[in-house]
Amino acid sequence: MRQEAQVRLNPSEETIQVGPTKIRFLVTGADSNGSAAIFELTIPGGARLAGPAHSHDAYEETIYGQAGVSTWTVDGEPIEIGPGQALCIPRGAVHSFANHGTEEARALATLSPAAIGPEFFRESAAVIAAAAGGPPDRAKMAEIMRRHGLTPAPPTA
């Protein structure tokens, strides 16, 4: 007998504040049988990834620009993404993001398959909040990242 799946809009809607960036989860792996996770990033002007640059070997991350311009640095190459533009970050590529402008940028991220979910962002947010505006504890961030399948990049000089 086929079990009926519950179908609804934004089944996992939750907004998580990670440093200056807002992560609005829309779909988790639990919602998609592990095929994809989808979340919206809202990056204020002048903000950047609060944790270290990283890579992941278990999934691709595709970024779709919705508003403003965000800069994604992938394997050392800065790539600006504006509304209507998409970037697929391959497995193993070291990446980070920043908003070098003054206006808010918004992008949709799709992870395929859905290797991480809101738990990663909640845990990261707690470490970043504990830093009270200073740099987050790199060892704690690295432990969280590794536990969730991300590899922190070595610090840059």
N, CA, C and O atoms as a GROMACS GRO file, in nm:
protein
  628
    1MET      N    1   0.085  -0.117   0.000
    1MET     CA    2   0.000   0.000   0.000
    1MET      C    3   0.090   0.124   0.000
    1MET      O    4   0.183   0.133   0.080
    2ARG      N    5   0.062   0.217  -0.087
    2ARG     CA    6   0.139   0.341  -0.100
    2ARG      C    7   0.099   0.438   0.011
    2ARG      O    8  -0.020   0.464   0.033
    3GLN      N    9   0.200   0.490   0.080
    3GLN     CA   10   0.173   0.587   0.186
    3GLN      C   11   0.166   0.726   0.124
    3GLN      O   12   0.253   0.764   0.045
    4GLU      N   13   0.064   0.801   0.159
    4GLU     CA   14   0.047   0.936   0.105
    4GLU      C   15   0.143   1.034   0.173
    4GLU      O   16   0.149   1.042   0.295
    5ALA      N   17   0.218   1.106   0.091
    5ALA     CA   18   0.308   1.210   0.143
    5ALA      C   19   0.227   1.338   0.165
    5ALA      O   20   0.135   1.370   0.090
    6GLN      N   21   0.264   1.409   0.269
    6GLN     CA   22   0.198   1.536   0.295
    6GLN      C   23   0.265   1.640   0.206
    6GLN      O   24   0.386   1.659   0.211
    7VAL      N   25   0.185   1.707   0.124
    7VAL     CA   26   0.237   1.808   0.033
    7VAL      C   27   0.194   1.945   0.083
    7VAL      O   28   0.076   1.969   0.104
    8ARG      N   29   0.293   2.035   0.102
    8ARG     CA   30   0.260   2.169   0.148
    8ARG      C   31   0.371   2.265   0.107
    8ARG      O   32   0.483   2.224   0.079
    9LEU      N   33   0.337   2.392   0.103
    9LEU     CA   34   0.434   2.495   0.069
    9LEU      C   35   0.534   2.512   0.182
    9LEU      O   36   0.499   2.503   0.300
   10ASN      N   37   0.660   2.538   0.145
   10ASN     CA   38   0.766   2.564   0.243
   10ASN      C   39   0.755   2.471   0.364
   10ASN      O   40   0.737   2.518   0.476
   11PRO      N   41   0.766   2.340   0.343
   11PRO     CA   42   0.737   2.246   0.452
   11PRO      C   43   0.825   2.261   0.575
   11PRO      O   44   0.784   2.222   0.684
   12SER      N   45   0.942   2.316   0.561
   12SER     CA   46   1.031   2.329   0.677
   12SER      C   47   1.068   2.473   0.705
   12SER      O   48   1.180   2.501   0.747
   13GLU      N   49   0.977   2.565   0.682
   13GLU     CA   50   1.010   2.707   0.696
   13GLU      C   51   1.059   2.738   0.837
   13GLU      O   52   0.990   2.717   0.937
   14GLU      N   53   1.182   2.790   0.841
   14GLU     CA   54   1.246   2.831   0.965
   14GLU      C   55   1.355   2.930   0.928
   14GLU      O   56   1.432   2.905   0.835
   15THR      N   57   1.364   3.042   0.999
   15THR     CA   58   1.469   3.140   0.975
   15THR      C   59   1.569   3.134   1.090
   15THR      O   60   1.532   3.138   1.207
   16ILE      N   61   1.697   3.124   1.053
   16ILE     CA   62   1.806   3.113   1.150
   16ILE      C   63   1.902   3.228   1.124
   16ILE      O   64   1.950   3.243   1.011
   17GLN      N   65   1.931   3.307   1.224
   17GLN     CA   66   2.025   3.418   1.214
   17GLN      C   67   2.165   3.364   1.243
   17GLN      O   68   2.192   3.320   1.355
   18VAL      N   69   2.253   3.368   1.143
   18VAL     CA   70   2.390   3.319   1.158
   18VAL      C   71   2.482   3.439   1.138
   18VAL      O   72   2.514   3.476   1.025
   19GLY      N   73   2.524   3.500   1.250
   19GLY     CA   74   2.597   3.626   1.239
   19GLY      C   75   2.505   3.727   1.173
   19GLY      O   76   2.389   3.739   1.212
   20PRO      N   77   2.553   3.801   1.073
   20PRO     CA   78   2.468   3.900   1.008
   20PRO      C   79   2.375   3.840   0.901
   20PRO      O   80   2.284   3.908   0.853
   21THR      N   81   2.398   3.716   0.865
   21THR     CA   82   2.325   3.652   0.755
   21THR      C   83   2.203   3.576   0.807
   21THR      O   84   2.211   3.508   0.910
   22LYS      N   85   2.093   3.588   0.736
   22LYS     CA   86   1.972   3.511   0.768
   22LYS      C   87   1.963   3.392   0.673
   22LYS      O   88   1.982   3.406   0.552
   23ILE      N   89   1.935   3.276   0.730
   23ILE     CA   90   1.914   3.154   0.654
   23ILE      C   91   1.768   3.116   0.672
   23ILE      O   92   1.724   3.087   0.784
   24ARG      N   93   1.693   3.116   0.565
   24ARG     CA   94   1.551   3.079   0.571
   24ARG      C   95   1.534   2.944   0.503
   24ARG      O   96   1.528   2.935   0.380
   25PHE      N   97   1.527   2.839   0.585
   25PHE     CA   98   1.511   2.704   0.530
   25PHE      C   99   1.371   2.687   0.476
   25PHE      O  100   1.274   2.728   0.540
   26LEU      N  101   1.361   2.626   0.359
   26LEU     CA  102   1.232   2.601   0.297
   26LEU      C  103   1.203   2.452   0.285
   26LEU      O  104   1.092   2.407   0.312
   27VAL      N  105   1.305   2.376   0.244
   27VAL     CA  106   1.291   2.231   0.225
   27VAL      C  107   1.414   2.164   0.285
   27VAL      O  108   1.527   2.206   0.257
   28THR      N  109   1.394   2.062   0.366
   28THR     CA  110   1.506   1.986   0.423
   28THR      C  111   1.511   1.848   0.357
   28THR      O  112   1.422   1.811   0.280
   29GLY      N  113   1.616   1.775   0.388
   29GLY     CA  114   1.627   1.639   0.336
   29GLY      C  115   1.511   1.552   0.379
   29GLY      O  116   1.468   1.464   0.304
   30ALA      N  117   1.459   1.575   0.500
   30ALA     CA  118   1.344   1.498   0.547
   30ALA      C  119   1.220   1.521   0.460
   30ALA      O  120   1.135   1.434   0.446
   31ASP      N  121   1.212   1.642   0.402
   31ASP     CA  122   1.097   1.675   0.316
   31ASP      C  123   1.110   1.616   0.176
   31ASP      O  124   1.010   1.594   0.108
   32SER      N  125   1.235   1.590   0.132
   32SER     CA  126   1.260   1.552  -0.007
   32SER      C  127   1.321   1.412  -0.022
   32SER      O  128   1.381   1.380  -0.124
   33ASN      N  129   1.304   1.329   0.081
   33ASN     CA  130   1.366   1.197   0.080
   33ASN      C  131   1.515   1.205   0.055
   33ASN      O  132   1.574   1.116  -0.008
   34GLY      N  133   1.578   1.312   0.105
   34GLY     CA  134   1.723   1.329   0.095
   34GLY      C  135   1.774   1.382  -0.037
   34GLY      O  136   1.895   1.397  -0.054
   35SER      N  137   1.685   1.411  -0.131
   35SER     CA  138   1.731   1.453  -0.264
   35SER      C  139   1.781   1.596  -0.269
   35SER      O  140   1.871   1.626  -0.348
   36ALA      N  141   1.726   1.686  -0.188
   36ALA     CA  142   1.767   1.827  -0.193
   36ALA      C  143   1.728   1.898  -0.064
   36ALA      O  144   1.632   1.862   0.003
   37ALA      N  145   1.806   2.000  -0.032
   37ALA     CA  146   1.772   2.096   0.073
   37ALA      C  147   1.775   2.232   0.007
   37ALA      O  148   1.862   2.260  -0.076
   38ILE      N  149   1.680   2.318   0.042
   38ILE     CA  150   1.669   2.450  -0.021
   38ILE      C  151   1.652   2.554   0.088
   38ILE      O  152   1.568   2.541   0.176
   39PHE      N  153   1.736   2.659   0.080
   39PHE     CA  154   1.724   2.768   0.174
   39PHE      C  155   1.760   2.899   0.106
   39PHE      O  156   1.833   2.902   0.007
   40GLU      N  157   1.707   3.007   0.162
   40GLU     CA  158   1.733   3.142   0.112
   40GLU      C  159   1.831   3.210   0.206
   40GLU      O  160   1.815   3.206   0.328
   41LEU      N  161   1.933   3.274   0.148
   41LEU     CA  162   2.030   3.351   0.226
   41LEU      C  163   2.000   3.498   0.206
   41LEU      O  164   1.980   3.542   0.093
   42THR      N  165   1.996   3.574   0.314
   42THR     CA  166   1.985   3.719   0.307
   42THR      C  167   2.113   3.774   0.368
   42THR      O  168   2.140   3.756   0.487
   43ILE      N  169   2.192   3.843   0.284
   43ILE     CA  170   2.324   3.890   0.324
   43ILE      C  171   2.322   4.043   0.326
   43ILE      O  172   2.313   4.105   0.219
   44PRO      N  173   2.331   4.106   0.442
   44PRO     CA  174   2.331   4.252   0.448
   44PRO      C  175   2.453   4.311   0.376
   44PRO      O  176   2.555   4.244   0.360
   45GLY      N  177   2.441   4.436   0.335
   45GLY     CA  178   2.554   4.506   0.274
   45GLY      C  179   2.674   4.503   0.366
   45GLY      O  180   2.661   4.528   0.486
   46GLY      N  181   2.790   4.473   0.311
   46GLY     CA  182   2.914   4.471   0.388
   46GLY      C  183   2.937   4.345   0.468
   46GLY      O  184   3.040   4.333   0.535
   47ALA      N  185   2.844   4.248   0.464
   47ALA     CA  186   2.858   4.126   0.543
   47ALA      C  187   2.930   4.018   0.463
   47ALA      O  188   2.939   4.022   0.340
   48ARG      N  189   2.981   3.921   0.537
   48ARG     CA  190   3.047   3.807   0.474
   48ARG      C  191   3.018   3.682   0.555
   48ARG      O  192   2.962   3.689   0.664
   49LEU      N  193   3.058   3.565   0.501
   49LEU     CA  194   3.044   3.440   0.572
   49LEU      C  195   3.109   3.453   0.708
   49LEU      O  196   3.227   3.486   0.718
   50ALA      N  197   3.033   3.428   0.814
   50ALA     CA  198   3.084   3.447   0.949
   50ALA      C  199   3.183   3.338   0.990
   50ALA      O  200   3.270   3.362   1.074
   51GLY      N  201   3.171   3.219   0.934
   51GLY     CA  202   3.263   3.110   0.964
   51GLY      C  203   3.372   3.101   0.859
   51GLY      O  204   3.380   3.185   0.770
   52PRO      N  205   3.456   3.000   0.870
   52PRO     CA  206   3.565   2.985   0.772
   52PRO      C  207   3.517   2.937   0.636
   52PRO      O  208   3.414   2.871   0.625
   53ALA      N  209   3.595   2.972   0.532
   53ALA     CA  210   3.570   2.915   0.399
   53ALA      C  211   3.575   2.763   0.415
   53ALA      O  212   3.638   2.712   0.508
   54HIS      N  213   3.509   2.692   0.326
   54HIS     CA  214   3.498   2.547   0.342
   54HIS      C  215   3.472   2.479   0.209
   54HIS      O  216   3.450   2.544   0.106
   55SER      N  217   3.475   2.348   0.213
   55SER     CA  218   3.434   2.266   0.099
   55SER      C  219   3.346   2.154   0.153
   55SER      O  220   3.336   2.133   0.274
   56HIS      N  221   3.283   2.082   0.061
   56HIS     CA  222   3.205   1.964   0.101
   56HIS      C  223   3.215   1.861  -0.010
   56HIS      O  224   3.207   1.895  -0.128
   57ASP      N  225   3.234   1.737   0.028
   57ASP     CA  226   3.253   1.629  -0.068
   57ASP      C  227   3.128   1.549  -0.096
   57ASP      O  228   3.126   1.467  -0.188
   58ALA      N  229   3.021   1.572  -0.019
   58ALA     CA  230   2.902   1.488  -0.032
   58ALA      C  231   2.789   1.550  -0.113
   58ALA      O  232   2.688   1.486  -0.137
   59TYR      N  233   2.806   1.676  -0.157
   59TYR     CA  234   2.698   1.739  -0.232
   59TYR      C  235   2.748   1.860  -0.312
   59TYR      O  236   2.852   1.918  -0.282
   60GLU      N  237   2.668   1.895  -0.413
   60GLU     CA  238   2.688   2.020  -0.486
   60GLU      C  239   2.599   2.125  -0.420
   60GLU      O  240   2.497   2.093  -0.360
   61GLU      N  241   2.642   2.250  -0.434
   61GLU     CA  242   2.563   2.362  -0.382
   61GLU      C  243   2.541   2.457  -0.499
   61GLU      O  244   2.636   2.507  -0.559
   62THR      N  245   2.415   2.481  -0.532
   62THR     CA  246   2.383   2.572  -0.642
   62THR      C  247   2.322   2.698  -0.582
   62THR      O  248   2.228   2.691  -0.502
   63ILE      N  249   2.375   2.812  -0.623
   63ILE     CA  250   2.331   2.942  -0.573
   63ILE      C  251   2.259   3.014  -0.686
   63ILE      O  252   2.311   3.022  -0.798
   64TYR      N  253   2.141   3.066  -0.658
   64TYR     CA  254   2.063   3.142  -0.756
   64TYR      C  255   2.036   3.281  -0.699
   64TYR      O  256   1.970   3.294  -0.596
   65GLY      N  257   2.086   3.384  -0.766
   65GLY     CA  258   2.068   3.521  -0.720
   65GLY      C  259   1.924   3.567  -0.734
   65GLY      O  260   1.860   3.547  -0.838
   66GLN      N  261   1.872   3.629  -0.627
   66GLN     CA  262   1.734   3.680  -0.629
   66GLN      C  263   1.730   3.833  -0.623
   66GLN      O  264   1.646   3.895  -0.688
   67ALA      N  265   1.820   3.893  -0.546
   67ALA     CA  266   1.822   4.040  -0.530
   67ALA      C  267   1.962   4.082  -0.490
   67ALA      O  268   2.034   4.007  -0.424
   68GLY      N  269   2.001   4.202  -0.530
   68GLY     CA  270   2.133   4.252  -0.495
   68GLY      C  271   2.242   4.169  -0.562
   68GLY      O  272   2.215   4.087  -0.649
   69VAL      N  273   2.366   4.192  -0.519
   69VAL     CA  274   2.480   4.119  -0.575
   69VAL      C  275   2.563   4.062  -0.460
   69VAL      O  276   2.604   4.134  -0.370
   70SER      N  277   2.586   3.933  -0.465
   70SER     CA  278   2.675   3.868  -0.369
   70SER      C  279   2.796   3.816  -0.444
   70SER      O  280   2.787   3.780  -0.562
   71THR      N  281   2.910   3.812  -0.376
   71THR     CA  282   3.032   3.762  -0.437
   71THR      C  283   3.068   3.630  -0.371
   71THR      O  284   3.083   3.622  -0.250
   72TRP      N  285   3.081   3.528  -0.452
   72TRP     CA  286   3.116   3.394  -0.405
   72TRP      C  287   3.258   3.367  -0.453
   72TRP      O  288   3.285   3.372  -0.573
   73THR      N  289   3.346   3.338  -0.362
   73THR     CA  290   3.483   3.305  -0.398
   73THR      C  291   3.495   3.154  -0.398
   73THR      O  292   3.479   3.089  -0.294
   74VAL      N  293   3.522   3.097  -0.516
   74VAL     CA  294   3.529   2.953  -0.534
   74VAL      C  295   3.668   2.918  -0.582
   74VAL      O  296   3.711   2.961  -0.689
   75ASP      N  297   3.739   2.839  -0.503
   75ASP     CA  298   3.879   2.803  -0.533
   75ASP      C  299   3.961   2.926  -0.570
   75ASP      O  300   4.040   2.924  -0.665
   76GLY      N  301   3.942   3.033  -0.493
   76GLY     CA  302   4.020   3.155  -0.509
   76GLY      C  303   3.970   3.253  -0.613
   76GLY      O  304   4.024   3.363  -0.626
   77GLU      N  305   3.866   3.216  -0.690
   77GLU     CA  306   3.813   3.304  -0.795
   77GLU      C  307   3.684   3.372  -0.748
   77GLU      O  308   3.585   3.303  -0.720
   78PRO      N  309   3.683   3.507  -0.739
   78PRO     CA  310   3.559   3.575  -0.701
   78PRO      C  311   3.460   3.579  -0.819
   78PRO      O  312   3.497   3.612  -0.931
   79ILE      N  313   3.335   3.543  -0.790
   79ILE     CA  314   3.230   3.540  -0.891
   79ILE      C  315   3.110   3.616  -0.836
   79ILE      O  316   3.055   3.579  -0.733
   80GLU      N  317   3.070   3.723  -0.906
   80GLU     CA  318   2.954   3.800  -0.862
   80GLU      C  319   2.827   3.735  -0.916
   80GLU      O  320   2.819   3.697  -1.033
   81ILE      N  321   2.727   3.724  -0.829
   81ILE     CA  322   2.598   3.667  -0.866
   81ILE      C  323   2.491   3.772  -0.842
   81ILE      O  324   2.473   3.819  -0.730
   82GLY      N  325   2.419   3.808  -0.947
   82GLY     CA  326   2.308   3.900  -0.937
   82GLY      C  327   2.177   3.829  -0.962
   82GLY      O  328   2.176   3.708  -0.984
   83PRO      N  329   2.067   3.903  -0.960
   83PRO     CA  330   1.936   3.842  -0.983
   83PRO      C  331   1.931   3.767  -1.116
   83PRO      O  332   1.974   3.817  -1.220
   84GLY      N  333   1.878   3.646  -1.111
   84GLY     CA  334   1.862   3.565  -1.231
   84GLY      C  335   1.986   3.488  -1.272
   84GLY      O  336   1.985   3.422  -1.376
   85GLN      N  337   2.094   3.496  -1.193
   85GLN     CA  338   2.216   3.424  -1.227
   85GLN      C  339   2.236   3.307  -1.131
   85GLN      O  340   2.197   3.314  -1.015
   86ALA      N  341   2.296   3.199  -1.182
   86ALA     CA  342   2.317   3.079  -1.101
   86ALA      C  343   2.462   3.036  -1.105
   86ALA      O  344   2.531   3.056  -1.205
   87LEU      N  345   2.506   2.976  -0.997
   87LEU     CA  346   2.642   2.924  -0.985
   87LEU      C  347   2.634   2.788  -0.918
   87LEU      O  348   2.575   2.775  -0.811
   88CYS      N  349   2.693   2.687  -0.980
   88CYS     CA  350   2.700   2.554  -0.918
   88CYS      C  351   2.840   2.538  -0.861
   88CYS      O  352   2.939   2.544  -0.934
   89ILE      N  353   2.848   2.517  -0.732
   89ILE     CA  354   2.975   2.496  -0.663
   89ILE      C  355   2.996   2.346  -0.653
   89ILE      O  356   2.922   2.277  -0.583
   90PRO      N  357   3.098   2.294  -0.724
   90PRO     CA  358   3.117   2.149  -0.725
   90PRO      C  359   3.170   2.095  -0.593
   90PRO      O  360   3.226   2.168  -0.512
   91ARG      N  361   3.151   1.966  -0.573
   91ARG     CA  362   3.204   1.898  -0.456
   91ARG      C  363   3.355   1.923  -0.449
   91ARG      O  364   3.424   1.918  -0.550
   92GLY      N  365   3.404   1.950  -0.329
   92GLY     CA  366   3.547   1.968  -0.307
   92GLY      C  367   3.600   2.108  -0.331
   92GLY      O  368   3.715   2.136  -0.296
   93ALA      N  369   3.521   2.198  -0.389
   93ALA     CA  370   3.567   2.336  -0.415
   93ALA      C  371   3.559   2.418  -0.286
   93ALA      O  372   3.455   2.421  -0.221
   94VAL      N  373   3.668   2.484  -0.251
   94VAL     CA  374   3.671   2.570  -0.133
   94VAL      C  375   3.597   2.699  -0.168
   94VAL      O  376   3.626   2.761  -0.270
   95HIS      N  377   3.504   2.739  -0.083
   95HIS     CA  378   3.424   2.857  -0.115
   95HIS      C  379   3.381   2.935   0.009
   95HIS      O  380   3.381   2.884   0.121
   96SER      N  381   3.345   3.060  -0.016
   96SER     CA  382   3.290   3.150   0.085
   96SER      C  383   3.208   3.255   0.010
   96SER      O  384   3.206   3.256  -0.113
   97PHE      N  385   3.142   3.342   0.084
   97PHE     CA  386   3.064   3.448   0.019
   97PHE      C  387   3.079   3.578   0.094
   97PHE      O  388   3.117   3.580   0.211
   98ALA      N  389   3.047   3.687   0.025
   98ALA     CA  390   3.047   3.821   0.086
   98ALA      C  391   2.952   3.909   0.005
   98ALA      O  392   2.922   3.880  -0.111
   99ASN      N  393   2.908   4.014   0.068
   99ASN     CA  394   2.831   4.118  -0.001
   99ASN      C  395   2.917   4.244   0.010
   99ASN      O  396   2.920   4.309   0.114
  100HIS      N  397   2.985   4.279  -0.098
  100HIS     CA  398   3.074   4.396  -0.098
  100HIS      C  399   2.999   4.527  -0.120
  100HIS      O  400   3.058   4.634  -0.110
  101GLY      N  401   2.870   4.519  -0.151
  101GLY     CA  402   2.791   4.639  -0.175
  101GLY      C  403   2.730   4.693  -0.047
  101GLY      O  404   2.760   4.647   0.063
  102THR      N  405   2.645   4.791  -0.063
  102THR     CA  406   2.578   4.851   0.052
  102THR      C  407   2.434   4.802   0.065
  102THR      O  408   2.373   4.816   0.171
  103GLU      N  409   2.379   4.745  -0.042
  103GLU     CA  410   2.242   4.695  -0.039
  103GLU      C  411   2.239   4.546  -0.007
  103GLU      O  412   2.331   4.472  -0.041
  104GLU      N  413   2.133   4.504   0.057
  104GLU     CA  414   2.114   4.364   0.091
  104GLU      C  415   2.115   4.278  -0.035
  104GLU      O  416   2.064   4.319  -0.140
  105ALA      N  417   2.173   4.158  -0.026
  105ALA     CA  418   2.168   4.060  -0.135
  105ALA      C  419   2.090   3.939  -0.084
  105ALA      O  420   2.094   3.905   0.034
  106ARG      N  421   2.019   3.877  -0.176
  106ARG     CA  422   1.941   3.758  -0.141
  106ARG      C  423   1.964   3.652  -0.248
  106ARG      O  424   1.960   3.682  -0.368
  107ALA      N  425   1.988   3.528  -0.205
  107ALA     CA  426   2.011   3.419  -0.298
  107ALA      C  427   1.945   3.293  -0.246
  107ALA      O  428   1.926   3.276  -0.125
  108LEU      N  429   1.909   3.206  -0.337
  108LEU     CA  430   1.852   3.077  -0.304
  108LEU      C  431   1.961   2.972  -0.319
  108LEU      O  432   2.028   2.968  -0.422
  109ALA      N  433   1.978   2.887  -0.219
  109ALA     CA  434   2.078   2.781  -0.225
  109ALA      C  435   2.007   2.646  -0.229
  109ALA      O  436   1.914   2.622  -0.153
  110THR      N  437   2.054   2.560  -0.318
  110THR     CA  438   2.003   2.424  -0.327
  110THR      C  439   2.120   2.329  -0.306
  110THR      O  440   2.221   2.338  -0.376
  111LEU      N  441   2.106   2.238  -0.212
  111LEU     CA  442   2.207   2.137  -0.185
  111LEU      C  443   2.155   2.005  -0.237
  111LEU      O  444   2.043   1.964  -0.205
  112SER      N  445   2.236   1.938  -0.320
  112SER     CA  446   2.191   1.813  -0.378
  112SER      C  447   2.305   1.711  -0.375
  112SER      O  448   2.409   1.733  -0.436
  113PRO      N  449   2.285   1.600  -0.303
  113PRO     CA  450   2.172   1.569  -0.217
  113PRO      C  451   2.174   1.653  -0.089
  113PRO      O  452   2.267   1.731  -0.065
  114ALA      N  453   2.071   1.636  -0.009
  114ALA     CA  454   2.052   1.718   0.112
  114ALA      C  455   2.138   1.666   0.226
  114ALA      O  456   2.089   1.596   0.315
  115ALA      N  457   2.266   1.698   0.225
  115ALA     CA  458   2.359   1.645   0.325
  115ALA      C  459   2.356   1.723   0.456
  115ALA      O  460   2.390   1.666   0.560
  116ILE      N  461   2.316   1.850   0.456
  116ILE     CA  462   2.305   1.926   0.580
  116ILE      C  463   2.167   1.989   0.589
  116ILE      O  464   2.095   2.001   0.490
  117GLY      N  465   2.132   2.030   0.710
  117GLY     CA  466   2.002   2.090   0.732
  117GLY      C  467   2.011   2.200   0.835
  117GLY      O  468   2.120   2.248   0.866
  118PRO      N  469   1.898   2.242   0.888
  118PRO     CA  470   1.894   2.352   0.985
  118PRO      C  471   1.983   2.330   1.108
  118PRO      O  472   2.033   2.426   1.165
  119GLU      N  473   2.003   2.204   1.148
  119GLU     CA  474   2.083   2.176   1.267
  119GLU      C  475   2.222   2.237   1.255
  119GLU      O  476   2.273   2.296   1.351
  120PHE      N  477   2.284   2.224   1.138
  120PHE     CA  478   2.418   2.280   1.117
  120PHE      C  479   2.417   2.431   1.140
  120PHE      O  480   2.504   2.485   1.208
  121PHE      N  481   2.317   2.499   1.085
  121PHE     CA  482   2.311   2.645   1.097
  121PHE      C  483   2.277   2.688   1.239
  121PHE      O  484   2.327   2.791   1.285
  122ARG      N  485   2.193   2.613   1.310
  122ARG     CA  486   2.162   2.646   1.449
  122ARG      C  487   2.287   2.636   1.536
  122ARG      O  488   2.314   2.725   1.617
  123GLU      N  489   2.363   2.529   1.518
  123GLU     CA  490   2.485   2.509   1.597
  123GLU      C  491   2.589   2.617   1.564
  123GLU      O  492   2.652   2.671   1.655
  124SER      N  493   2.606   2.648   1.437
  124SER     CA  494   2.701   2.752   1.396
  124SER      C  495   2.659   2.887   1.451
  124SER      O  496   2.743   2.965   1.496
  125ALA      N  497   2.530   2.916   1.447
  125ALA     CA  498   2.479   3.044   1.497
  125ALA      C  499   2.513   3.062   1.644
  125ALA      O  500   2.547   3.173   1.687
  126ALA      N  501   2.504   2.956   1.722
  126ALA     CA  502   2.533   2.965   1.866
  126ALA      C  503   2.680   3.000   1.889
  126ALA      O  504   2.709   3.081   1.977
  127VAL      N  505   2.771   2.941   1.814
  127VAL     CA  506   2.914   2.970   1.830
  127VAL      C  507   2.944   3.114   1.786
  127VAL      O  508   3.022   3.184   1.852
  128ILE      N  509   2.883   3.157   1.678
  128ILE     CA  510   2.904   3.294   1.628
  128ILE      C  511   2.846   3.395   1.726
  128ILE      O  512   2.908   3.498   1.752
  129ALA      N  513   2.728   3.368   1.780
  129ALA     CA  514   2.668   3.459   1.878
  129ALA      C  515   2.753   3.468   2.004
  129ALA      O  516   2.765   3.576   2.063
  130ALA      N  517   2.812   3.357   2.046
  130ALA     CA  518   2.896   3.356   2.167
  130ALA      C  519   3.021   3.442   2.149
  130ALA      O  520   3.079   3.487   2.248
  131ALA      N  521   3.063   3.465   2.025
  131ALA     CA  522   3.181   3.547   1.998
  131ALA      C  523   3.151   3.696   2.016
  131ALA      O  524   3.243   3.777   2.018
  132ALA      N  525   3.024   3.732   2.028
  132ALA     CA  526   2.981   3.870   2.054
  132ALA      C  527   3.047   3.972   1.961
  132ALA      O  528   3.098   4.074   2.007
  133GLY      N  529   3.045   3.943   1.832
  133GLY     CA  530   3.098   4.037   1.733
  133GLY      C  531   3.245   4.014   1.699
  133GLY      O  532   3.295   4.068   1.601
  134GLY      N  533   3.313   3.934   1.778
  134GLY     CA  534   3.452   3.900   1.748
  134GLY      C  535   3.457   3.777   1.659
  134GLY      O  536   3.353   3.723   1.622
  135PRO      N  537   3.577   3.732   1.626
  135PRO     CA  538   3.585   3.610   1.544
  135PRO      C  539   3.535   3.490   1.623
  135PRO      O  540   3.566   3.476   1.741
  136PRO      N  541   3.459   3.403   1.557
  136PRO     CA  542   3.409   3.284   1.628
  136PRO      C  543   3.524   3.190   1.661
  136PRO      O  544   3.629   3.192   1.596
  137ASP      N  545   3.503   3.106   1.761
  137ASP     CA  546   3.602   3.006   1.802
  137ASP      C  547   3.623   2.910   1.685
  137ASP      O  548   3.535   2.829   1.653
  138ARG      N  549   3.740   2.919   1.622
  138ARG     CA  550   3.767   2.840   1.502
  138ARG      C  551   3.761   2.690   1.529
  138ARG      O  552   3.711   2.614   1.446
  139ALA      N  553   3.812   2.646   1.645
  139ALA     CA  554   3.810   2.503   1.677
  139ALA      C  555   3.666   2.451   1.691
  139ALA      O  556   3.634   2.343   1.642
  140LYS      N  557   3.581   2.528   1.757
  140LYS     CA  558   3.440   2.488   1.772
  140LYS      C  559   3.370   2.487   1.636
  140LYS      O  560   3.295   2.394   1.605
  141MET      N  561   3.395   2.591   1.554
  141MET     CA  562   3.334   2.596   1.420
  141MET      C  563   3.381   2.476   1.337
  141MET      O  564   3.301   2.413   1.268
  142ALA      N  565   3.510   2.446   1.343
  142ALA     CA  566   3.564   2.334   1.265
  142ALA      C  567   3.502   2.202   1.308
  142ALA      O  568   3.472   2.116   1.225
  143GLU      N  569   3.481   2.184   1.438
  143GLU     CA  570   3.421   2.061   1.488
  143GLU      C  571   3.278   2.046   1.437
  143GLU      O  572   3.238   1.938   1.393
  144ILE      N  573   3.201   2.155   1.441
  144ILE     CA  574   3.063   2.152   1.391
  144ILE      C  575   3.064   2.123   1.241
  144ILE      O  576   2.987   2.039   1.193
  145MET      N  577   3.150   2.192   1.168
  145MET     CA  578   3.156   2.173   1.023
  145MET      C  579   3.189   2.029   0.989
  145MET      O  580   3.120   1.968   0.907
  146ARG      N  581   3.291   1.973   1.051
  146ARG     CA  582   3.332   1.835   1.019
  146ARG      C  583   3.220   1.735   1.053
  146ARG      O  584   3.196   1.640   0.979
  147ARG      N  585   3.154   1.758   1.165
  147ARG     CA  586   3.044   1.668   1.206
  147ARG      C  587   2.930   1.669   1.104
  147ARG      O  588   2.859   1.569   1.089
  148HIS      N  589   2.913   1.782   1.035
  148HIS     CA  590   2.805   1.794   0.937
  148HIS      C  591   2.854   1.776   0.793
  148HIS      O  592   2.781   1.805   0.699
  149GLY      N  593   2.978   1.728   0.775
  149GLY     CA  594   3.027   1.695   0.642
  149GLY      C  595   3.093   1.808   0.565
  149GLY      O  596   3.112   1.796   0.444
  150LEU      N  597   3.127   1.918   0.632
  150LEU     CA  598   3.199   2.026   0.567
  150LEU      C  599   3.346   2.021   0.611
  150LEU      O  600   3.377   1.979   0.722
  151THR      N  601   3.434   2.062   0.523
  151THR     CA  602   3.577   2.066   0.554
  151THR      C  603   3.621   2.211   0.560
  151THR      O  604   3.620   2.279   0.458
  152PRO      N  605   3.661   2.261   0.679
  152PRO     CA  606   3.707   2.400   0.687
  152PRO      C  607   3.838   2.417   0.610
  152PRO      O  608   3.926   2.331   0.617
  153ALA      N  609   3.851   2.528   0.539
  153ALA     CA  610   3.975   2.558   0.469
  153ALA      C  611   4.077   2.606   0.570
  153ALA      O  612   4.040   2.664   0.672
  154PRO      N  613   4.206   2.583   0.544
  154PRO     CA  614   4.307   2.636   0.636
  154PRO      C  615   4.300   2.788   0.640
  154PRO      O  616   4.260   2.850   0.541
  155PRO      N  617   4.338   2.849   0.753
  155PRO     CA  618   4.337   2.996   0.762
  155PRO      C  619   4.430   3.055   0.654
  155PRO      O  620   4.534   2.998   0.623
  156THR      N  621   4.389   3.169   0.600
  156THR     CA  622   4.474   3.238   0.503
  156THR      C  623   4.561   3.338   0.576
  156THR      O  624   4.524   3.391   0.681
  157ALA      N  625   4.677   3.363   0.518
  157ALA     CA  626   4.772   3.456   0.584
  157ALA      C  627   4.729   3.600   0.571
  157ALA      O  628   4.798   3.689   0.620
   0.00000   0.00000   0.00000
